[in-house]
Every structure is written in structure tokens, then in C-alpha cells.
Amino acid sequence: MNSLRRVTLALILGLSLLLATTRITAALEVGEKAPDFELDSTKGGKLKLSSLRGKNVLINFYGYDYDPT
């Protein structure tokens, strides 16, 4: 797996965890900057969203259905 895919996967998993454990109280408007956050990197160390400023970043939000039926 190349490093871009690893970073993308880490961001997606981290954001999913962040959203699952954090209560969002205010929505962002179009054009507003996302709040900065930090995740464990797949290469070791930490990765901050702000370190990717100026680069294209895709944040994918998706839900889980835990209903067994």
C-alpha cells in the first residue's frame, strides 16, 4: 500500500473515531476551514490536518448500520 493511501486511510479512520466520540455543536459553512486535529500516522509519529494545508484532502464521512436485522 503506498504512503498516500495509508495517510488517506488513517485520516478516514481517525475522523470516524473523532466523530463517533465527539459531540459536534456547530456546523461549518461552505468555505470555512475545518478544525485542526491530530492522528497517529501509519509511519509512526503524528499527522496534523494543518500540516496538509495547500494540498487536496478528501475527508469521507459514512455511517454504520449496527442493526443485526
Beta strands, then each sheet from edge to edge (+ up, - down):
strand 1: 38-40
strand 2: 46-48
sheet 1: 1+ 2-
end
